[in-house]
Amino acid sequence: MVFSRKLILLFIALFTGINLVWLTSLRFDFDIENLFPKQDEDLVFFQSHLQQFQSDKQYLIVGIEAEHGIFNQGFLQQFAALTTELDSSEWVQTASSITNIRYHKLDALQRLRDQAFLHPDDPDRYASDSIFLESYADVAEKFISSQKNAVSLFLELSPELTPDEHPTFLQSLRQQLEKYGFYTYHFSGAIDTEQSFVEQLKSELILLLSLSLVFILVVLYLTFRSRWGVLAPFGIISLSVLWTIGTMAAFGVAIHTLTVVIPSIITIVALSDVIHLMARFQEELAVAELPKLAMQLSIKDIGLAIFLTSLTTAFGFLTLSTADIQPFIEFGVFTAMGVIYAWFLTIFLLPPLLEWIGNIQAINHVGQLHVSEIELGFQWILRSRFFILGLAVVLIGISLVGVGHLRVDSTLYEELSAGDEYSASLNFFDQQFAGIRPVEIYLECLAPDESILDQKTLQKIDLLEKYLSHTYRVHSLYSINTQVKRIHRSMKRGRARFFVLPEASDTTTYGLIRFALDSAYDQLELRSILSADYRSTMIAAKINDLGSWEIGKRNEALEEYLQELFPAEDYIARVTGKALLLDKSNEVISRNLGLGLLIALLVVALLMGLLFRSVPMAFIALIPNLLPLLFVAGLMGWIGIGLKMSTAIIYTIAFGIAVDDTIHFLSRFRSEIKKTSSVEEALRRTYLSTGKAILITSLILVLGFGILMFSAFRTTFLTGMFISLSLLFAVFADLFLLPVLLRWVYGR
């Protein structure tokens, strides 16, 4: 036994060293495409049909707010100077803004001329320039905000700009903006998103982990007021977190919006394990006096309960891997692994430490709940059992009504929202520049002798654009028709009213436009919307981020319109794009949530049924764990928070954590019922011992998960808030409802 213990301690030391090495390769990552459901047909379609339209160019949009309006001489002249400077920068291929963009028109001699929209150095022309610019709707809504108090600057970045140079470039860009007096600005682009998000993740990990470690130190000090009574369990918890993060790094799993909370969850789960074991050890030590014997008795009494709670908690997290979305698989697998690490270290490292330390002076618990007070509470429960059952029924009814209002709904970047500069920029572009949610439609001609540029198809696309503008309510429409209309406008001397398709009978004009498109395919960068064989195209637009529920309803109507306008025998026409795939991810997670919870419930019922050799006990074990989930779902429905990736995981985590108290209570009751023929006496003994521990550990868990509410990420905040609420509901279910149910079943 001594030899095996030494081997275990040697293994723990070696594995800790290995994890320290692995930890050096930990990385932070942002890739929104990882959130897409891997085997979904919409993703397969997106990858197989839309890759041809993907551009390898990098863009950055700079939105600049003008305090006194954009048509102000000082502002426009500074903005023009900034645009010129950036256009000549080594890191920028082209810089485009209202100060340097131009429109085309044919003069009287049919020569193509470039004309400026705006004349920054001529204030007398500002009024006419603004009116003329507004008449070019395809240009104005791209470069001027809806409230006319901000402008956008489009930067096509140099292909020589490497990822390592991105931070330097962004810092230089900020300095240039401030040099020209622009202090209120916003960025929108992949390079800014990635850098901002990774920096936020690093800060988030440090913040949450620091708060969690400080929290467990305070809890341990208040519970075990001795130096070793704090250091020993703190070491167990710290090793659990180290092993978990180190293993993640070894498998190449990055810190992202979901995995960033794993260390905090592991600290809370491990804290619960060590407090249960140390509290039991202290009780046995008061009787046995010999540390080794006290530990043996503690492991015998509570070891099975800790194993079962760890097993069910880990299994609850593993159910998240049923979702075919990589970040959720990683979160579920490595959180479960961390729970097992915490159990292993609690059972195999904490006992020798406690035996070596010897007698730990322990405070009963914060608040010093006396036996008499707990006894009074137990007697009240027996007297008020019908009231408790009635209250449970009322709460269930209210919750079911709330669940009826629950729906899958999320905004596009809600999972990434952190209340930081990046999130403020998202809100700015959503409100000021036609929205941030992309709307993308793929269209393909099936007949081999037909083309997107055929007059018939262009007319159909025009009808689709009118539907999108007036019914779907999009902005910034861009399609092959946009280019056709621009060429037609140029042929009509640049007059805005000719930004339309030519008359159907005007075959000559259509022929000239077709020739112009053929000649300028690369110059106009048509590759982003039109395939090289002219058989397929993309229609792109933007809309305000109204939420996936509202967008989903609009997409259903749009799909019906597409089927009517583009018959399936002649065209492939369907809504697609990354926004649609993110919405699909929310649906997949919500659907898999039910499956995962069902599996977890069946496992818990099976374990309890086998433990008690009783079918009724299997069902009783489920009730206290289903009610908190139902209460939280009802609350979310009442306050209008939809199911999404950030809220779907709450149910799995809450179930995995809350079931621990039920198992501890039922395990102790199983032990006590063997010692006495009186059900009430068995319940009384269970309540006096385990009931107090449940109150304290639940309080610790509620406060521990409450730490997540300090997160800047909305997803993490909601996770912390709703798990804390579900654990409070679980206390009611375990300490009030469960004794009533047990008395009823065993009384029969």
C-alpha positions in Angstrom: 0.0 0.0 0.0 2.9 2.4 0.9 4.7 1.4 -2.3 1.6 2.1 -4.4 1.1 5.4 -2.7 4.6 6.4 -3.5 4.1 5.5 -7.1 1.0 7.6 -7.2 2.8 10.6 -5.7 5.7 10.1 -8.2 3.2 10.0 -11.0 1.5 13.2 -9.8 4.9 15.0 -9.6 6.0 13.8 -13.1 2.6 14.7 -14.7 2.7 18.1 -13.1 6.1 18.8 -14.6 4.9 17.6 -18.0 1.9 19.9 -17.8 4.1 22.9 -17.0 6.0 22.2 -20.2 2.8 21.8 -22.2 1.5 25.0 -20.7 4.1 27.0 -22.6 2.4 26.1 -25.9 -1.1 27.4 -24.8 -2.6 29.7 -27.4 -5.5 32.0 -27.8 -7.7 31.8 -30.9 -10.5 33.6 -32.7 -12.1 31.9 -35.7 -15.8 32.3 -36.1 -16.0 29.5 -38.6 -15.2 27.0 -35.9 -18.7 27.7 -34.6 -20.3 26.3 -37.7 -22.0 22.9 -37.5 -19.5 20.6 -39.3 -21.8 18.1 -41.1 -24.7 20.5 -41.8 -25.9 20.6 -45.4 -25.9 24.4 -45.4 -22.2 24.4 -44.5 -21.5 21.8 -47.2 -23.3 24.0 -49.8 -21.5 27.1 -48.6 -18.1 25.4 -49.0 -18.9 23.8 -52.3 -20.5 26.7 -54.0 -19.2 29.9 -52.5 -15.5 29.3 -52.4 -15.2 30.6 -55.9 -16.4 34.0 -54.7 -14.0 34.3 -51.7 -11.4 37.0 -52.1 -7.9 36.7 -50.8 -7.7 40.5 -50.3 -7.8 42.0 -46.8 -9.9 45.0 -46.0 -10.3 47.3 -43.1 -13.1 49.8 -42.7 -12.5 52.9 -40.6 -15.6 54.7 -39.3 -15.0 58.3 -38.2 -17.5 60.4 -36.3 -17.8 64.1 -37.0 -18.9 66.1 -34.0 -20.3 69.0 -36.1 -21.5 67.0 -39.1 -19.5 65.7 -42.1 -20.0 68.7 -44.4 -17.7 70.9 -42.4 -14.8 72.4 -44.1 -12.2 71.7 -41.4 -13.4 68.1 -41.1 -13.5 67.4 -44.8 -10.1 68.9 -45.5 -8.5 66.9 -42.7 -10.3 63.7 -43.8 -9.2 64.3 -47.4 -5.6 64.7 -46.2 -5.8 61.5 -44.2 -7.2 59.6 -47.1 -4.4 60.8 -49.4 -1.7 59.9 -46.8 -3.1 56.4 -46.3 -3.5 55.8 -50.0 0.2 56.3 -50.3 1.1 54.1 -47.3 3.3 51.0 -47.8 0.7 48.9 -45.9 -2.3 50.1 -47.9 -3.1 49.2 -51.5 -5.9 51.7 -51.9 -7.8 54.0 -49.6 -11.3 55.1 -50.7 -13.6 57.7 -49.1 -16.1 60.3 -50.2 -13.1 62.7 -50.8 -11.5 60.7 -53.5 -14.1 58.4 -55.1 -15.3 59.3 -58.5 -18.2 58.5 -60.8 -18.0 57.9 -64.6 -20.0 59.4 -67.4 -19.8 59.7 -71.2 -19.3 63.2 -72.5 -20.9 64.6 -75.7 -18.2 62.9 -77.7 -18.9 59.5 -76.0 -15.6 59.6 -74.1 -15.6 58.2 -70.5 -14.8 60.8 -68.0 -14.1 60.6 -64.2 -15.8 63.2 -62.1 -15.4 63.8 -58.3 -18.4 63.5 -56.1 -17.1 66.0 -53.5 -14.9 69.1 -53.6 -13.4 69.5 -50.0 -11.6 72.7 -50.9 -14.7 74.4 -52.2 -17.3 75.0 -49.4 -19.6 76.7 -51.7 -20.3 73.4 -53.5 -20.9 71.4 -50.3 -24.7 71.7 -50.5 -24.9 70.7 -54.2 -22.3 68.0 -53.7 -24.2 66.5 -50.8 -27.4 66.4 -52.7 -25.7 64.9 -55.8 -23.9 62.3 -53.6 -27.2 61.3 -51.9 -28.7 60.7 -55.4 -26.1 57.9 -55.8 -27.7 55.6 -53.3 -25.3 52.8 -54.1 -22.4 55.0 -53.0 -23.9 57.2 -50.3 -25.0 54.5 -47.9 -21.5 52.9 -48.2 -19.5 56.0 -47.3 -21.9 58.2 -45.3 -23.7 57.2 -42.1 -27.5 57.2 -42.0 -27.5 60.1 -39.5 -25.0 62.1 -41.6 -22.6 62.4 -38.7 -20.0 59.9 -39.6 -18.0 58.7 -42.7 -16.3 55.5 -43.6 -12.9 55.0 -45.0 -12.2 51.7 -46.9 -8.7 50.4 -46.8 -7.6 47.6 -49.1 -4.5 46.3 -47.4 -1.2 45.4 -49.1 -0.7 41.7 -49.6 2.8 42.2 -48.2 1.3 43.1 -44.8 2.0 40.0 -42.7 0.0 38.9 -39.6 3.0 39.7 -37.4 2.8 43.3 -38.7 -0.9 43.7 -37.9 -0.5 45.1 -34.4 2.1 47.6 -35.7 -0.1 48.7 -38.6 -3.1 49.2 -36.3 -1.1 51.2 -33.9 0.3 53.3 -36.7 -3.2 53.9 -38.1 -4.4 55.1 -34.7 -1.6 57.6 -34.5 -2.4 58.9 -38.0 -6.1 59.3 -37.1 -5.3 61.2 -34.0 -2.7 63.3 -35.8 -5.5 64.7 -38.0 -7.7 65.3 -35.0 -9.9 62.2 -35.3 -10.3 60.7 -31.8 -13.7 59.0 -32.2 -13.2 56.2 -34.7 -14.1 52.6 -35.1 -12.5 49.7 -37.0 -14.2 46.8 -38.8 -12.1 44.1 -40.4 -10.6 40.7 -39.8 -7.2 42.0 -38.6 -8.8 44.3 -35.9 -11.3 41.7 -34.9 -8.7 39.0 -34.3 -6.3 41.2 -32.4 -9.0 42.8 -30.2 -10.6 39.5 -29.4 -7.4 37.7 -28.6 -6.4 40.5 -26.2 -9.8 40.4 -24.6 -9.5 36.6 -24.1 -6.1 37.0 -22.4 -7.5 39.6 -20.0 -10.6 37.5 -19.4 -8.6 34.4 -18.5 -6.4 36.3 -16.1 -9.3 38.1 -14.5 -11.6 35.1 -14.0 -8.8 32.8 -12.8 -7.5 35.4 -10.4 -11.0 36.0 -8.9 -11.6 32.3 -8.6 -8.3 31.7 -6.8 -8.9 34.6 -4.5 -12.4 33.3 -3.8 -11.2 29.8 -2.9 -8.5 31.2 -0.6 -11.2 33.2 1.3 -13.5 30.3 1.5 -10.8 27.9 2.7 -9.6 30.4 5.3 -13.2 31.0 6.7 -13.8 27.2 6.7 -10.4 25.9 7.9 -8.6 28.5 9.9 -5.1 27.1 9.8 -2.2 27.5 7.4 -2.1 24.0 6.2 -5.9 23.8 6.2 -5.8 26.5 3.4 -2.6 25.5 1.6 -3.3 21.8 1.2 -6.7 22.1 -0.6 -5.5 25.2 -2.5 -2.7 23.0 -3.9 -5.1 20.4 -5.0 -7.3 22.9 -6.7 -4.4 24.7 -8.4 -3.0 21.3 -9.7 -6.5 20.5 -11.1 -6.5 23.7 -13.0 -2.9 23.3 -14.2 -3.4 19.8 -15.4 -6.6 20.8 -17.3 -5.0 23.8 -19.1 -1.8 21.9 -19.7 -3.7 19.0 -21.3 -5.7 21.4 -23.5 -2.4 22.9 -24.7 -1.0 19.4 -25.4 -3.9 18.6 -27.6 -3.7 22.0 -29.4 -6.9 23.3 -28.0 -6.9 27.1 -27.8 -8.5 29.5 -25.3 -11.7 30.8 -26.9 -15.1 32.2 -25.7 -16.1 28.8 -24.2 -12.9 27.3 -23.0 -11.9 30.6 -21.2 -14.3 29.7 -18.3 -13.0 26.1 -17.9 -10.4 27.1 -15.2 -13.0 28.9 -13.2 -15.4 25.9 -13.4 -12.7 23.5 -12.3 -11.7 25.6 -9.3 -15.4 25.6 -8.1 -15.9 21.8 -8.7 -12.6 20.9 -7.0 -13.4 23.2 -4.1 -16.6 21.3 -3.5 -14.8 18.0 -3.5 -12.0 19.0 -1.1 -14.5 20.7 1.3 -16.7 17.6 1.5 -13.7 15.3 2.2 -12.0 17.7 4.6 -15.2 18.4 6.6 -15.8 14.6 6.9 -12.2 14.1 7.9 -12.5 16.7 10.6 -15.6 15.0 12.0 -14.0 11.5 12.0 -10.8 12.9 13.5 -12.7 14.3 16.5 -13.8 10.7 17.3 -10.9 8.5 16.0 -8.1 10.9 16.9 -5.7 9.0 14.6 -5.4 10.9 11.2 -4.8 7.7 9.2 -7.9 5.9 10.7 -10.0 9.1 10.4 -9.1 9.3 6.7 -9.9 5.7 6.1 -13.3 6.2 7.7 -13.9 9.4 5.7 -13.1 7.7 2.4 -15.3 4.8 3.2 -18.2 7.0 4.1 -18.0 9.7 1.5 -15.7 8.3 -1.2 -18.5 6.7 -3.2 -20.5 9.9 -3.1 -17.6 12.0 -4.4 -16.9 9.5 -7.1 -20.6 9.5 -8.2 -20.8 13.3 -8.2 -17.6 13.6 -10.2 -18.8 10.9 -12.6 -22.2 12.5 -13.2 -20.7 16.0 -13.5 -18.1 14.8 -16.0 -20.8 13.0 -17.9 -23.0 16.0 -18.0 -20.2 18.0 -19.6 -19.4 15.2 -22.0 -23.0 15.4 -23.4 -22.0 18.7 -25.0 -19.8 16.8 -27.4 -23.0 15.5 -29.0 -23.2 18.9 -30.8 -21.2 18.8 -34.0 -19.5 22.1 -33.2 -15.8 22.1 -32.4 -15.7 24.7 -29.6 -18.5 22.9 -27.7 -16.8 19.5 -28.1 -13.6 21.0 -26.7 -15.5 22.6 -23.8 -17.3 19.5 -22.9 -14.4 17.1 -23.2 -11.8 19.2 -21.3 -14.2 20.3 -18.6 -15.1 16.7 -18.0 -11.4 15.9 -17.9 -10.8 18.6 -15.4 -13.5 17.2 -13.2 -11.9 13.8 -13.2 -8.5 15.4 -12.5 -10.0 17.2 -9.5 -11.5 13.9 -8.2 -8.2 12.0 -8.7 -6.2 14.6 -6.8 -8.8 14.9 -4.1 -8.8 11.1 -3.5 -5.1 10.2 -4.0 -3.2 13.4 -3.0 -5.3 15.1 -0.4 -5.5 12.1 2.0 -1.7 11.7 2.5 -1.4 15.4 2.9 -4.1 15.5 5.6 -2.6 12.5 7.3 0.8 14.2 7.3 -0.6 17.5 8.5 -2.7 15.8 11.2 -5.3 17.6 13.3 -6.8 20.5 11.3 -8.6 23.1 13.4 -11.8 23.6 11.4 -14.6 26.1 11.8 -17.9 24.3 11.5 -19.0 26.6 8.7 -19.6 30.2 7.9 -22.7 31.4 9.8 -22.3 28.7 12.5 -25.6 26.9 11.8 -26.4 25.1 15.0 -28.0 21.6 15.2 -31.0 23.1 16.9 -31.7 25.5 14.0 -31.4 22.7 11.5 -33.6 20.5 13.6 -36.3 23.3 13.6 -36.0 23.6 9.8 -36.5 19.9 9.4 -39.5 19.8 11.6 -41.0 22.7 9.7 -40.6 20.8 6.5 -42.4 17.8 7.8 -45.3 19.9 9.1 -45.5 22.0 5.8 -45.1 19.2 3.3 -48.4 19.9 1.6 -47.4 23.6 1.3 -44.1 22.7 -0.1 -45.7 20.4 -2.7 -48.2 23.0 -3.6 -45.5 25.7 -3.9 -43.5 23.3 -6.2 -46.6 22.8 -8.4 -47.2 26.5 -8.6 -43.6 27.2 -9.6 -43.7 24.4 -12.2 -46.9 26.0 -13.7 -45.3 29.5 -13.8 -42.2 28.0 -15.3 -44.0 26.0 -18.0 -45.8 29.2 -19.1 -42.4 30.9 -19.4 -41.0 28.0 -21.3 -43.8 28.5 -23.8 -42.2 31.9 -24.6 -38.7 30.5 -24.9 -37.3 30.4 -28.4 -34.0 30.1 -30.2 -32.9 33.7 -30.7 -29.5 35.4 -30.8 -27.8 38.4 -32.4 -24.9 37.7 -34.8 -21.9 38.6 -32.7 -23.6 38.2 -29.3 -21.3 35.3 -28.4 -18.3 37.6 -29.0 -19.7 40.7 -27.3 -17.5 41.9 -24.5 -18.5 45.5 -23.9 -15.1 46.6 -25.2 -13.9 48.8 -28.0 -14.6 46.0 -30.5 -18.2 45.6 -29.4 -18.7 49.3 -29.5 -17.5 49.3 -33.1 -19.9 46.5 -34.0 -22.8 48.6 -32.6 -21.6 51.7 -34.4 -21.5 50.1 -37.8 -24.8 48.3 -37.1 -26.6 51.5 -36.3 -24.8 54.0 -38.6 -23.9 52.0 -41.7 -26.8 49.8 -42.9 -26.2 47.0 -40.4 -23.6 44.4 -39.8 -25.6 41.2 -40.5 -24.8 40.0 -44.0 -27.6 38.7 -46.2 -26.3 36.5 -49.0 -28.1 34.7 -51.8 -26.6 32.2 -54.3 -28.0 32.0 -57.8 -27.0 29.5 -60.5 -28.3 28.9 -64.0 -28.9 25.2 -64.7 -29.4 25.3 -68.4 -26.0 25.0 -70.2 -26.9 27.6 -72.8 -28.1 30.3 -70.3 -26.1 32.9 -68.4 -26.5 35.2 -65.4 -26.0 38.1 -67.8 -29.0 37.1 -69.9 -31.6 39.8 -70.0 -34.3 37.5 -68.5 -32.1 36.6 -65.5 -31.1 40.2 -64.9 -34.7 41.2 -64.8 -35.5 38.4 -62.3 -32.6 39.6 -60.1 -34.0 43.1 -60.3 -37.3 41.9 -59.0 -35.4 40.1 -56.2 -33.6 43.2 -55.3 -36.8 45.2 -55.0 -38.2 42.5 -52.7 -35.1 42.6 -50.6 -35.2 46.4 -50.3 -38.9 46.9 -49.6 -40.0 43.6 -47.9 -36.9 42.1 -46.4 -35.6 45.7 -45.6 -31.9 45.3 -46.5 -29.4 48.0 -47.2 -26.2 48.2 -49.3 -27.3 45.8 -51.9 -24.6 44.6 -54.2 -25.0 42.2 -57.2 -24.1 42.0 -60.8 -27.1 44.2 -61.4 -25.3 46.9 -59.4 -22.5 46.9 -62.0 -25.0 46.7 -64.9 -26.8 49.7 -63.6 -23.6 51.7 -63.0 -22.5 51.1 -66.6 -26.0 52.1 -67.8 -25.7 55.3 -65.7 -22.3 56.1 -67.1 -23.7 55.7 -70.6 -26.4 58.3 -69.7 -23.8 60.9 -68.7 -23.7 59.9 -65.1 -27.3 61.0 -64.3 -28.5 59.3 -61.1 -32.0 58.5 -62.4 -30.5 56.1 -64.9 -29.2 53.8 -62.2 -31.7 51.2 -63.5 -31.7 48.3 -65.9 -32.2 49.3 -69.6 -35.6 48.8 -71.1 -36.2 45.2 -72.1 -36.4 46.2 -75.7 -33.1 48.0 -75.7 -31.0 45.1 -76.9 -28.3 47.4 -78.1 -27.6 48.9 -74.7 -27.6 45.4 -73.2 -25.0 44.3 -75.7 -22.8 47.3 -74.9 -23.1 46.6 -71.2 -22.2 42.9 -71.8 -19.1 44.0 -73.7 -18.1 46.4 -71.0 -18.4 43.7 -68.3 -16.4 41.2 -70.4 -13.7 43.8 -70.8 -13.5 44.9 -67.2 -14.1 41.6 -65.4 -10.9 41.9 -63.4 -10.9 45.7 -63.2 -14.3 45.7 -61.6 -13.4 42.8 -59.4 -16.5 40.9 -60.5 -15.0 37.6 -59.3 -16.5 38.4 -55.9 -20.0 38.2 -57.3 -19.9 36.5 -60.7 -18.2 33.2 -61.6 -15.8 33.2 -64.5 -18.3 31.2 -66.7 -21.1 33.6 -65.9 -23.3 30.7 -64.7 -23.5 31.6 -61.0 -23.6 34.8 -58.9 -23.9 36.2 -55.4 -26.4 38.8 -54.3 -25.1 40.4 -51.1 -26.7 43.0 -48.7 -26.7 44.0 -45.1 -29.3 44.4 -42.5 -29.5 45.5 -38.9 -28.9 42.7 -36.5 -32.5 42.1 -35.5 -31.9 38.6 -34.0 -32.0 35.1 -35.5 -35.7 34.7 -34.6 -36.8 37.7 -36.7 -34.3 37.0 -39.4 -35.4 33.3 -39.5 -39.0 34.4 -40.2 -37.9 36.7 -43.0 -35.7 34.0 -44.5 -38.6 31.6 -44.6 -40.6 34.1 -46.6 -37.6 34.9 -48.8 -37.0 31.2 -49.6 -40.7 30.9 -50.7 -40.2 34.0 -52.9 -37.0 32.5 -54.4 -38.7 29.3 -55.3 -41.5 31.2 -57.0 -39.2 33.6 -58.9 -36.5 31.1 -59.8 -38.1 27.7 -60.6 -36.0 24.7 -59.4 -35.8 23.2 -62.9 -34.0 26.3 -64.2 -32.1 27.7 -61.2 -30.4 27.0 -57.9 -31.4 29.8 -55.6 -31.0 29.7 -51.9 -30.1 31.9 -48.9 -26.6 31.1 -47.6 -23.6 32.8 -45.9 -21.8 32.8 -42.6 -24.6 34.6 -40.7 -27.0 31.8 -41.7 -24.5 29.2 -40.5 -24.2 30.9 -37.1 -27.9 30.9 -36.7 -27.9 27.2 -37.7 -25.3 26.6 -34.9 -27.7 28.0 -32.4 -30.4 25.7 -33.6 -28.1 22.7 -33.5 -26.9 23.4 -30.0 -30.4 23.9 -28.7 -31.5 20.7 -30.4 -28.6 18.7 -29.0 -29.2 20.2 -25.6 -32.3 18.1 -25.2 -30.6 15.0 -26.4 -27.6 15.5 -24.1 -29.8 16.3 -21.0 -31.9 13.2 -21.7 -28.8 11.0 -21.8 -27.5 12.6 -18.6 -30.9 12.2 -16.8 -31.1 8.5 -17.8 -27.6 7.9 -16.5 -28.4 9.5 -13.1 -31.6 7.6 -12.9 -29.8 4.3 -13.7 -27.1 5.0 -11.1 -29.7 5.9 -8.4 -31.9 2.9 -9.3 -28.9 0.5 -9.0 -27.7 2.2 -5.8 -31.1 1.8 -4.1 -32.3 -1.2 -6.1 -35.6 0.8 -6.5 -37.4 2.1 -9.6 -39.2 4.8 -7.6 -35.9 6.1 -6.2 -34.6 6.4 -9.8 -37.5 8.8 -10.5 -37.2 10.7 -7.2 -33.5 11.3 -8.0 -34.5 13.1 -11.2 -37.1 15.5 -9.8 -34.8 17.7 -7.7 -32.5 18.1 -10.8 -35.2 18.7 -13.4 -36.9 21.4 -11.4 -34.0 23.9 -11.4 -33.6 23.5 -15.2 -37.3 24.1 -15.6 -37.3 27.1 -13.4 -34.3 28.7 -15.3 -35.9 27.9 -18.7 -39.1 29.5 -17.5 -37.3 32.6 -16.2 -35.4 33.0 -19.5 -38.7 32.8 -21.3 -40.4 35.4 -19.1 -37.6 37.9 -19.4 -37.1 37.3 -23.1 -33.6 35.8 -23.2 -33.5 33.3 -26.1 -31.8 29.9 -26.5 -28.4 30.3 -28.1 -24.9 28.9 -27.8 -24.2 30.9 -24.7 -27.4 29.9 -22.8 -27.7 26.3 -24.1 -24.7 25.2 -22.1 -26.1 26.6 -18.9 -28.5 23.7 -18.6 -25.8 21.1 -19.0 -23.5 22.8 -16.5 -26.3 23.4 -14.0 -27.5 19.8 -14.2 -23.9 18.4 -13.8 -23.3 20.6 -10.7 -26.7 20.5 -9.1 -27.0 16.7 -9.2 -24.0 16.5 -6.8 -26.1 17.6 -3.8 -28.9 15.1 -4.6 -26.4 12.3 -4.8 -24.8 13.3 -1.4 -28.2 13.5 0.2 -29.5 10.2 -1.2 -26.2 8.4 -0.4 -26.4 9.5 3.2 -30.0 8.6 3.4 -29.3 5.2 2.0 -26.7 4.7 4.8 -29.0 6.0 7.5 -32.1 4.0 6.4 -30.1 0.8 7.1 -29.5 1.8 10.7 -33.1 2.5 11.6 -36.6 1.3 10.7 -38.0 4.9 11.0 -38.1 6.8 7.8 -38.4 10.1 9.6 -35.4 9.3 11.9 -33.3 8.4 8.8 -34.3 11.7 7.1 -33.6 13.6 10.3 -30.1 12.2 10.6 -29.4 12.8 6.9 -30.8 16.4 7.2 -28.7 17.3 10.2 -25.4 16.1 8.6 -25.7 16.4 4.9 -28.3 19.2 4.9 -25.8 21.6 6.5 -23.1 20.6 4.1 -25.4 21.1 1.1 -26.3 24.6 2.3 -22.7 25.6 2.7 -21.4 24.0 -0.5 -24.3 25.5 -2.5 -23.6 28.9 -1.1 -20.0 28.4 -2.2 -21.0 27.3 -5.6 -23.4 30.1 -6.1 -20.8 32.7 -5.2 -18.2 30.8 -7.2 -20.2 30.8 -10.4 -21.2 34.4 -9.6 -17.6 35.3 -10.3 -18.3 34.7 -14.0 -20.7 37.7 -13.8 -17.6 39.9 -13.6 -16.8 38.8 -17.2 -16.9 41.4 -20.0 -18.2 38.7 -22.3 -22.0 38.6 -22.4 -21.9 34.8 -22.9 -19.8 34.3 -19.8 -21.9 36.7 -17.8 -25.2 34.9 -18.6 -23.6 31.6 -17.8 -22.6 32.7 -14.3 -25.9 34.4 -13.6 -28.2 31.5 -14.7 -26.1 28.7 -13.2 -26.1 30.6 -9.8 -29.9 30.9 -10.0 -30.3 27.3 -10.9 -28.2 26.2 -7.9 -30.4 28.3 -5.7 -33.4 26.5 -7.1 -31.6 23.2 -6.5 -31.2 24.0 -2.8 -35.0 24.3 -2.6 -35.5 21.1 -4.5 -32.9 19.1 -2.4 -33.6 20.4 1.1 -37.3 21.1 1.0 -38.9 19.0 -1.8 -36.6 15.9 -1.7 -37.3 15.0 2.0 -41.0 15.3 1.4 -40.8 13.0 -1.6 -38.6 10.5 0.3 -41.0 10.4 3.2 -44.0 9.8 0.9 -42.3 7.0 -1.0 -40.8 5.2 2.0 -43.9 5.8 4.1 -45.8 3.8 1.5 
